[in-house]
Amino acid sequence: MKKPLVGPRNLVYENPYQKIFRVEAHFGQFSKEYYVLATGRKAGIVVIRGDQVLLVRQYRLLIDQVSWEIPGGKVDEHETPAEAAVRECFEESGIQCSKPLPLLFYQPGLDTSDNPTYLFFTDNFSETVGNSHFHPDEVCDIEWIPLSRCIDMIGKHDIVDSFSIIALLAYQSHLLGHLTWSDGVDNG
């Protein structure tokens, strides 16, 4: 297969959180029209305390309920993915992380979702008294949950967020020695 002739990204919609582009790709005998949702880089962090993982609960529109998730969010223009993961953790939990280690980089979609995602882990953190620093309008609860229970929660559909599922399974794989960060991969 020859590489297709790809046209320019034509902006269809934009707001402070996302852009939607229309792109045409010509494959010779046929063409495809793509609508690409670009939400920018995303970073998250698996925070470890012994055998427990920090999870936060946030309301999510598409499931119309609160969701257990790892802390994470958008990488701002002036920061690295590691800095964003640390900042997001503090904003969402009141927990100040340090020394984040790269866990995994992935693209959630390769045709229509432009959202490069960086995952980190750390067991270096400090907790604020009462964790009162998190945003109560964004996060409704935080909890330390054993990793084994988190994996069970994935199987029982209590954790359904793909970002968190990928992070938790990647961390479990790392613990088992099956996943190590490649020196050739951009870790942000």
KEKOLVEX-202493 format. One record per residue: residue number from 0; x, y, z of N, C-alpha, C in turn. Coordinates in steps of 0.001 Angstrom, whole numbers, plus 500000, padded with zeros to 6 digits. Atoms other than C-alpha are relative to their C-alpha. Layout:
BEGIN
+------+--------+--------+--------+--------+--------+--------+--------+--------+--------+
| resi |     nu |     nv |     nw |    cau |    cav |    caw |     cu |     cv |     cw |
+------+--------+--------+--------+--------+--------+--------+--------+--------+--------+
|  NUM |      X |      Y |      Z |      X |      Y |      Z |      X |      Y |      Z |
...
+------+--------+--------+--------+--------+--------+--------+--------+--------+--------+
***
This chain:
BEGIN
+------+--------+--------+--------+--------+--------+--------+--------+--------+--------+
| resi |     nu |     nv |     nw |    cau |    cav |    caw |     cu |     cv |     cw |
+------+--------+--------+--------+--------+--------+--------+--------+--------+--------+
|    0 | 500840 | 498821 | 500000 | 500000 | 500000 | 500000 | 500884 | 501241 | 500000 |
|    1 | 499293 | 498723 | 500036 | 501260 | 503430 | 499082 | 499431 | 500920 | 501061 |
|    2 | 500450 | 498984 | 499053 | 501090 | 506225 | 501587 | 499011 | 500923 | 499283 |
|    3 | 500989 | 499148 | 500664 | 497966 | 508299 | 500841 | 500454 | 501454 | 499921 |
|    4 | 499796 | 498563 | 500107 | 498015 | 511904 | 499746 | 499031 | 500650 | 500986 |
|    5 | 500825 | 499439 | 498925 | 496754 | 513743 | 502839 | 499922 | 501509 | 499840 |
|    6 | 500227 | 498567 | 500126 | 495221 | 517188 | 502553 | 500229 | 500722 | 501315 |
|    7 | 499776 | 499203 | 498783 | 495477 | 520018 | 505083 | 498912 | 499765 | 501040 |
|    8 | 500993 | 500017 | 498920 | 493728 | 520113 | 508437 | 499171 | 501277 | 499888 |
|    9 | 500902 | 498855 | 500086 | 490718 | 522389 | 507976 | 499195 | 500090 | 501284 |
|   10 | 500684 | 499814 | 498721 | 489387 | 523764 | 511256 | 498493 | 500099 | 499786 |
|   11 | 501456 | 500025 | 500075 | 485675 | 522991 | 511686 | 499387 | 500638 | 501240 |
|   12 | 500543 | 499521 | 498724 | 485156 | 523865 | 515367 | 501151 | 500176 | 500979 |
|   13 | 498968 | 499780 | 498990 | 487199 | 525235 | 518250 | 499372 | 500614 | 501239 |
|   14 | 500295 | 499354 | 498719 | 486717 | 526025 | 521941 | 501265 | 499883 | 500847 |
|   15 | 498757 | 500049 | 499212 | 489238 | 526368 | 524805 | 500515 | 498587 | 500305 |
|   16 | 499617 | 501355 | 499616 | 489313 | 522575 | 525311 | 500295 | 499079 | 498825 |
|   17 | 499869 | 500921 | 501123 | 489276 | 521095 | 521826 | 499885 | 500718 | 498663 |
|   18 | 500157 | 499553 | 501385 | 489512 | 521577 | 518087 | 499560 | 498789 | 499188 |
|   19 | 500392 | 501062 | 500920 | 487854 | 519556 | 515360 | 500438 | 500426 | 498600 |
|   20 | 499494 | 499741 | 501343 | 489535 | 519341 | 511971 | 499388 | 499005 | 499017 |
|   21 | 500400 | 500880 | 501097 | 488309 | 517915 | 508670 | 501238 | 499793 | 499133 |
|   22 | 498824 | 500343 | 500800 | 491016 | 516107 | 506707 | 499585 | 498969 | 498952 |
|   23 | 500236 | 500985 | 501052 | 490805 | 514293 | 503379 | 501295 | 499267 | 499697 |
|   24 | 498857 | 500828 | 500391 | 493118 | 511431 | 502507 | 499626 | 499259 | 498718 |
|   25 | 500248 | 500626 | 501301 | 493349 | 510163 | 498919 | 500901 | 498770 | 499874 |
|   26 | 499299 | 501279 | 500041 | 494312 | 506488 | 498622 | 500126 | 499452 | 498574 |
|   27 | 499923 | 500463 | 501394 | 494381 | 506324 | 494804 | 498607 | 499714 | 499464 |
|   28 | 501318 | 500410 | 500496 | 491156 | 504428 | 494008 | 498845 | 500612 | 500795 |
|   29 | 501075 | 499448 | 499166 | 489202 | 506054 | 496844 | 500577 | 501059 | 500933 |
|   30 | 499619 | 498970 | 499025 | 489260 | 508894 | 499351 | 499226 | 499782 | 501286 |
|   31 | 500668 | 500050 | 498696 | 488400 | 509086 | 503039 | 499961 | 501401 | 500577 |
|   32 | 500151 | 498732 | 499303 | 487114 | 512041 | 504973 | 500071 | 499704 | 501498 |
|   33 | 499813 | 500195 | 498565 | 488286 | 512212 | 508593 | 499597 | 501272 | 500744 |
|   34 | 500219 | 498892 | 499069 | 487092 | 514405 | 511442 | 500854 | 499695 | 501221 |
|   35 | 499012 | 500234 | 498955 | 489946 | 514677 | 513920 | 499687 | 500890 | 501197 |
|   36 | 500193 | 499276 | 498746 | 489259 | 515666 | 517524 | 501367 | 500169 | 500647 |
|   37 | 498699 | 499697 | 499396 | 492377 | 517379 | 518892 | 499766 | 500657 | 501357 |
|   38 | 500176 | 499467 | 498643 | 492345 | 517861 | 522653 | 501328 | 500314 | 500668 |
|   39 | 498696 | 499688 | 499433 | 496075 | 518314 | 523174 | 500586 | 498840 | 500779 |
|   40 | 499310 | 501040 | 499234 | 498547 | 516352 | 525231 | 499323 | 499814 | 501354 |
|   41 | 500598 | 500353 | 498712 | 497308 | 514582 | 528360 | 501050 | 499251 | 500815 |
|   42 | 499062 | 500710 | 499124 | 499259 | 513309 | 531375 | 499269 | 499543 | 501249 |
|   43 | 500569 | 500527 | 498765 | 498372 | 511188 | 534371 | 501073 | 499320 | 500816 |
|   44 | 499004 | 500594 | 499108 | 500096 | 509663 | 537340 | 499359 | 498965 | 500909 |
|   45 | 500381 | 501040 | 499048 | 499745 | 506451 | 539321 | 500825 | 500271 | 501255 |
|   46 | 499327 | 499678 | 498741 | 500561 | 507443 | 542903 | 499879 | 498779 | 500905 |
|   47 | 499913 | 501254 | 499264 | 501669 | 504500 | 545047 | 500290 | 500265 | 501470 |
|   48 | 499738 | 499993 | 498555 | 501451 | 504126 | 548835 | 499932 | 498546 | 500460 |
|   49 | 499961 | 501426 | 499670 | 502602 | 500631 | 549738 | 499387 | 499201 | 498863 |
|   50 | 500686 | 500761 | 501052 | 500234 | 498306 | 547851 | 498756 | 500730 | 499492 |
|   51 | 501192 | 499233 | 500368 | 497659 | 501071 | 547380 | 500298 | 501032 | 498911 |
|   52 | 499940 | 499019 | 501078 | 496966 | 503429 | 544472 | 499001 | 501107 | 500319 |
|   53 | 500895 | 498865 | 499805 | 495448 | 506901 | 544696 | 499013 | 500087 | 498842 |
|   54 | 501034 | 499766 | 501002 | 492133 | 507234 | 542861 | 499152 | 501186 | 500426 |
|   55 | 500905 | 498878 | 499752 | 489883 | 510263 | 542554 | 498666 | 499668 | 499336 |
|   56 | 501324 | 500189 | 500604 | 486158 | 510364 | 541792 | 499547 | 501327 | 499411 |
|   57 | 500468 | 498814 | 500710 | 484854 | 512821 | 539219 | 498742 | 499658 | 499209 |
|   58 | 501190 | 500188 | 500832 | 481528 | 513282 | 537456 | 500415 | 499966 | 498536 |
|   59 | 499726 | 500114 | 501433 | 481627 | 512197 | 533812 | 498685 | 499991 | 499225 |
|   60 | 501225 | 499748 | 500748 | 478991 | 513361 | 531360 | 499474 | 498774 | 499260 |
|   61 | 500488 | 501066 | 500874 | 478808 | 510389 | 528980 | 499459 | 498790 | 500746 |
|   62 | 500577 | 501085 | 499201 | 478116 | 507884 | 531762 | 499031 | 500536 | 501046 |
|   63 | 500892 | 499306 | 499068 | 476163 | 510432 | 533860 | 500138 | 499481 | 501429 |
|   64 | 499725 | 500407 | 498623 | 477806 | 509337 | 537084 | 501449 | 500316 | 500341 |
|   65 | 498612 | 499785 | 499610 | 481000 | 509658 | 539074 | 500824 | 498782 | 499610 |
|   66 | 499098 | 501017 | 500519 | 483990 | 507669 | 537919 | 501272 | 499968 | 500833 |
|   67 | 498703 | 500157 | 499340 | 487033 | 506274 | 539765 | 501076 | 500131 | 498939 |
|   68 | 498951 | 499754 | 500984 | 490158 | 507515 | 537964 | 501317 | 500323 | 500689 |
|   69 | 498721 | 499482 | 499517 | 493845 | 508202 | 538384 | 499988 | 501509 | 499780 |
|   70 | 499906 | 498561 | 500259 | 494714 | 511910 | 538656 | 500666 | 500260 | 498648 |
|   71 | 499402 | 499653 | 501276 | 495454 | 513494 | 535313 | 499191 | 501032 | 499260 |
|   72 | 500697 | 499014 | 500809 | 494514 | 516015 | 532681 | 500900 | 500608 | 498943 |
|   73 | 499348 | 499311 | 501116 | 495662 | 518457 | 530034 | 501399 | 500501 | 500370 |
|   74 | 498655 | 499436 | 499868 | 499321 | 519386 | 529595 | 499943 | 501422 | 499448 |
|   75 | 499992 | 498606 | 500441 | 499552 | 523181 | 529447 | 501217 | 500266 | 499117 |
|   76 | 498928 | 499686 | 500960 | 501764 | 524810 | 526792 | 501367 | 500171 | 500650 |
|   77 | 498723 | 499660 | 499362 | 504465 | 525894 | 529257 | 500596 | 498860 | 500829 |
|   78 | 499515 | 501058 | 499105 | 504911 | 522527 | 531010 | 500257 | 498697 | 499255 |
|   79 | 499749 | 501335 | 500526 | 506241 | 519057 | 530367 | 498863 | 499092 | 500454 |
|   80 | 501010 | 500936 | 499525 | 503929 | 516050 | 530659 | 500207 | 499590 | 501464 |
|   81 | 499740 | 500369 | 498597 | 505644 | 515097 | 533953 | 499545 | 501110 | 500941 |
|   82 | 500449 | 498873 | 499170 | 505029 | 518587 | 535367 | 498479 | 500068 | 500047 |
|   83 | 501467 | 499978 | 500043 | 501398 | 518418 | 534246 | 499408 | 498907 | 500879 |
|   84 | 500507 | 501097 | 499171 | 500886 | 515034 | 535923 | 500083 | 500362 | 501478 |
|   85 | 499820 | 499581 | 498601 | 502262 | 516414 | 539207 | 498991 | 501089 | 500358 |
|   86 | 500954 | 498904 | 499750 | 500135 | 519584 | 538933 | 498570 | 499477 | 500094 |
|   87 | 501357 | 500548 | 500008 | 496960 | 517673 | 538080 | 499728 | 499189 | 501263 |
|   88 | 500178 | 500782 | 498777 | 497496 | 515318 | 541017 | 499729 | 500916 | 501184 |
|   89 | 500211 | 499067 | 498887 | 497778 | 518243 | 543425 | 498631 | 500671 | 499900 |
|   90 | 501295 | 499339 | 500178 | 494751 | 520008 | 541943 | 498835 | 499074 | 500317 |
|   91 | 501108 | 500929 | 499840 | 492613 | 516876 | 542065 | 499972 | 499298 | 501345 |
|   92 | 499959 | 500780 | 498759 | 493755 | 515389 | 545374 | 500610 | 500722 | 501186 |
|   93 | 499276 | 499355 | 498916 | 495817 | 517844 | 547413 | 501296 | 499292 | 500334 |
|   94 | 498773 | 500764 | 499774 | 498707 | 515375 | 547183 | 501085 | 500519 | 499061 |
|   95 | 498887 | 499435 | 500763 | 502042 | 516846 | 546079 | 500997 | 498894 | 499671 |
|   96 | 499086 | 501053 | 500450 | 504032 | 514317 | 544039 | 501349 | 500589 | 499622 |
|   97 | 498687 | 499637 | 500511 | 507699 | 514419 | 543174 | 500612 | 498765 | 499351 |
|   98 | 499248 | 501059 | 500673 | 510101 | 512356 | 541078 | 499113 | 499037 | 499201 |
|   99 | 500815 | 500910 | 500815 | 507532 | 511004 | 538583 | 500876 | 499219 | 499022 |
|  100 | 499258 | 500866 | 500917 | 508891 | 508084 | 536578 | 499105 | 499655 | 498816 |
|  101 | 500829 | 500320 | 501165 | 507716 | 507399 | 533015 | 499502 | 498562 | 500055 |
|  102 | 500618 | 501324 | 500014 | 505330 | 504466 | 532733 | 499653 | 499581 | 498575 |
|  103 | 500472 | 500380 | 501329 | 503810 | 504550 | 529249 | 499619 | 501246 | 499207 |
|  104 | 500502 | 498985 | 500926 | 503152 | 506761 | 526229 | 499093 | 499289 | 499013 |
|  105 | 500870 | 500579 | 501017 | 500227 | 506081 | 523911 | 499157 | 501077 | 499333 |
|  106 | 500967 | 499176 | 500731 | 497886 | 507623 | 521352 | 498661 | 499271 | 500104 |
|  107 | 501291 | 500678 | 499853 | 494214 | 506849 | 522162 | 499357 | 499616 | 498673 |
|  108 | 500535 | 500324 | 501319 | 493317 | 506853 | 518465 | 501017 | 500420 | 498960 |
|  109 | 498983 | 499696 | 501006 | 495366 | 506888 | 515303 | 499425 | 500637 | 498741 |
|  110 | 500626 | 499344 | 501138 | 492855 | 508337 | 512843 | 499208 | 501239 | 500395 |
|  111 | 500940 | 498914 | 499710 | 490366 | 510584 | 514607 | 500157 | 500631 | 501375 |
|  112 | 499776 | 499420 | 498673 | 491687 | 511340 | 518098 | 501468 | 500390 | 500134 |
|  113 | 498634 | 499492 | 499852 | 494773 | 513530 | 518477 | 500174 | 500438 | 501448 |
|  114 | 499913 | 499781 | 498555 | 495515 | 513264 | 522203 | 501185 | 499209 | 500556 |
|  115 | 498841 | 500729 | 499482 | 499112 | 512114 | 522921 | 499944 | 499937 | 501525 |
|  116 | 500221 | 500212 | 498572 | 498992 | 510638 | 526417 | 501243 | 499413 | 500659 |
|  117 | 498807 | 500384 | 499249 | 501824 | 510288 | 528932 | 499582 | 499549 | 501391 |
|  118 | 500300 | 500517 | 498667 | 501568 | 508146 | 532060 | 501284 | 499870 | 500801 |
|  119 | 498872 | 500050 | 499074 | 503878 | 508299 | 535062 | 499571 | 499256 | 501254 |
|  120 | 500308 | 500546 | 498678 | 504134 | 506666 | 538468 | 501011 | 500538 | 500995 |
|  121 | 499097 | 499552 | 498940 | 505656 | 507657 | 541784 | 499524 | 499469 | 501339 |
|  122 | 500336 | 500255 | 498592 | 505792 | 506699 | 545422 | 500580 | 501120 | 500863 |
|  123 | 499485 | 498813 | 499308 | 507294 | 510083 | 546328 | 498921 | 501072 | 500012 |
|  124 | 501073 | 499016 | 499896 | 504598 | 512423 | 547616 | 499869 | 500459 | 501440 |
|  125 | 500370 | 499549 | 498658 | 503391 | 514433 | 550582 | 498514 | 500322 | 499981 |
|  126 | 501440 | 499769 | 499882 | 499803 | 514612 | 551758 | 499753 | 501240 | 500836 |
|  127 | 500415 | 498863 | 499192 | 498176 | 517782 | 552988 | 499000 | 499501 | 501039 |
|  128 | 500917 | 500414 | 498941 | 496194 | 517525 | 556209 | 498574 | 500125 | 499487 |
|  129 | 501393 | 499994 | 500421 | 492653 | 516542 | 555305 | 499791 | 500066 | 498497 |
|  130 | 500097 | 499910 | 501458 | 493427 | 516789 | 551584 | 498985 | 501043 | 499551 |
|  131 | 500994 | 498970 | 500300 | 491373 | 519985 | 551532 | 500392 | 500877 | 498820 |
|  132 | 499542 | 499164 | 501109 | 493334 | 521412 | 548614 | 499392 | 499612 | 498657 |
|  133 | 500540 | 500365 | 501305 | 491498 | 519512 | 545871 | 498752 | 500813 | 499684 |
|  134 | 501124 | 499198 | 500480 | 488799 | 521202 | 543789 | 498698 | 499239 | 500226 |
|  135 | 501238 | 500733 | 499733 | 485423 | 520103 | 545257 | 498987 | 500089 | 498860 |
|  136 | 500902 | 499927 | 501152 | 483633 | 521259 | 542091 | 500396 | 499001 | 498914 |
|  137 | 499509 | 500937 | 501014 | 485767 | 518880 | 540018 | 500080 | 498576 | 500543 |
|  138 | 499783 | 501315 | 499395 | 486524 | 516003 | 542397 | 499101 | 499863 | 501218 |
|  139 | 500897 | 500167 | 498855 | 484027 | 514564 | 544855 | 500589 | 499105 | 501080 |
|  140 | 499425 | 500884 | 498992 | 486269 | 512055 | 546646 | 501378 | 499547 | 499533 |
|  141 | 498729 | 500654 | 500301 | 489771 | 510609 | 546829 | 500125 | 498812 | 500942 |
|  142 | 499852 | 501183 | 499156 | 490738 | 507207 | 548166 | 501243 | 499223 | 499581 |
|  143 | 498885 | 500913 | 500247 | 493749 | 504915 | 548490 | 499406 | 498600 | 499921 |
|  144 | 500608 | 501306 | 500243 | 492748 | 501530 | 547040 | 501108 | 499024 | 499612 |
|  145 | 498981 | 500979 | 500392 | 494890 | 498368 | 546852 | 499975 | 499747 | 498485 |
|  146 | 499912 | 500231 | 501437 | 496136 | 497763 | 543307 | 499202 | 498768 | 499596 |
|  147 | 500745 | 501218 | 500340 | 494658 | 494248 | 543351 | 498498 | 500273 | 499931 |
|  148 | 501428 | 499639 | 500035 | 491229 | 495724 | 544136 | 499702 | 500871 | 498777 |
|  149 | 500184 | 499183 | 501210 | 491677 | 498296 | 541346 | 499846 | 499107 | 498773 |
|  150 | 500080 | 500923 | 501137 | 492274 | 495446 | 538892 | 498651 | 499290 | 500013 |
|  151 | 501336 | 500600 | 499886 | 489117 | 493724 | 540205 | 498916 | 500991 | 499584 |
|  152 | 500980 | 498969 | 500354 | 487220 | 497017 | 539808 | 499917 | 500185 | 498483 |
|  153 | 500014 | 499932 | 501467 | 488239 | 497080 | 536135 | 499126 | 498871 | 499458 |
|  154 | 500778 | 501153 | 500453 | 486806 | 493586 | 535637 | 498521 | 500101 | 500318 |
|  155 | 501407 | 499844 | 499587 | 483584 | 494531 | 537444 | 499370 | 501266 | 499425 |
|  156 | 500474 | 498764 | 500638 | 483202 | 497737 | 535379 | 499771 | 501126 | 500996 |
|  157 | 500039 | 498887 | 499050 | 483635 | 499933 | 538457 | 501014 | 501077 | 499605 |
|  158 | 499081 | 499055 | 500642 | 486580 | 501570 | 536666 | 499819 | 499779 | 498504 |
|  159 | 500288 | 500150 | 501429 | 485592 | 502224 | 533040 | 500744 | 501017 | 499135 |
|  160 | 499241 | 498977 | 500708 | 487816 | 505166 | 532085 | 501237 | 499364 | 499364 |
|  161 | 498890 | 500676 | 500686 | 490290 | 503930 | 529435 | 501365 | 500521 | 500449 |
|  162 | 498766 | 499376 | 499511 | 492992 | 506368 | 530630 | 500470 | 499303 | 501276 |
|  163 | 499660 | 500630 | 498722 | 492890 | 504846 | 534127 | 500233 | 498506 | 499850 |
|  164 | 499814 | 501437 | 500223 | 492500 | 501261 | 532925 | 501392 | 499742 | 499423 |
|  165 | 498678 | 500175 | 500614 | 495588 | 501585 | 530715 | 501096 | 500251 | 501028 |
|  166 | 498976 | 499664 | 499002 | 497571 | 503234 | 533535 | 500132 | 498907 | 501053 |
|  167 | 499956 | 501009 | 498935 | 496634 | 500660 | 536183 | 500541 | 498670 | 499486 |
|  168 | 499485 | 501251 | 500562 | 497262 | 497664 | 533918 | 501475 | 500129 | 499618 |
|  169 | 498581 | 499778 | 500323 | 500554 | 499183 | 532724 | 500843 | 499960 | 501265 |
|  170 | 499239 | 500025 | 498745 | 501657 | 499720 | 536327 | 500099 | 498571 | 500526 |
|  171 | 499958 | 501400 | 499565 | 500709 | 496143 | 537234 | 501008 | 499221 | 499148 |
|  172 | 499057 | 500659 | 500896 | 502664 | 494930 | 534188 | 501438 | 500394 | 500335 |
|  173 | 498676 | 499522 | 499582 | 505624 | 497078 | 535277 | 500462 | 499256 | 501260 |
|  174 | 499647 | 500707 | 498762 | 505540 | 495473 | 538745 | 500399 | 498558 | 499727 |
|  175 | 499702 | 501386 | 500346 | 505602 | 492041 | 537134 | 501248 | 499877 | 499131 |
|  176 | 498783 | 500006 | 500809 | 508664 | 493057 | 535101 | 499756 | 499861 | 498512 |
|  177 | 500326 | 500165 | 501416 | 506835 | 492909 | 531772 | 500055 | 501299 | 499211 |
|  178 | 500026 | 498719 | 500695 | 506934 | 496627 | 530972 | 501105 | 500886 | 500544 |
|  179 | 498976 | 499022 | 499635 | 509957 | 498888 | 530993 | 499981 | 501087 | 498952 |
|  180 | 500032 | 498852 | 500902 | 510223 | 502331 | 529458 | 501171 | 499926 | 499039 |
|  181 | 498962 | 500048 | 501024 | 512161 | 502290 | 526189 | 500765 | 501318 | 499965 |
|  182 | 499186 | 498788 | 500097 | 515047 | 504738 | 525942 | 499679 | 500797 | 498742 |
|  183 | 500295 | 499320 | 501252 | 513882 | 505551 | 522416 | 498650 | 500691 | 499962 |
|  184 | 501338 | 499410 | 499986 | 510427 | 506762 | 523458 | 500039 | 501343 | 500702 |
|  185 | 500081 | 498658 | 499406 | 509710 | 510420 | 524182 | 499186 | 499925 | 501282 |
|  186 | 500715 | 500059 | 498726 | 508781 | 510617 | 527871 | 499569 | 501370 | 500485 |
|  187 | 500511 | 498680 | 499656 | 507802 | 514247 | 527799 | 501036 | 500881 | 500588 |
+------+--------+--------+--------+--------+--------+--------+--------+--------+--------+
***
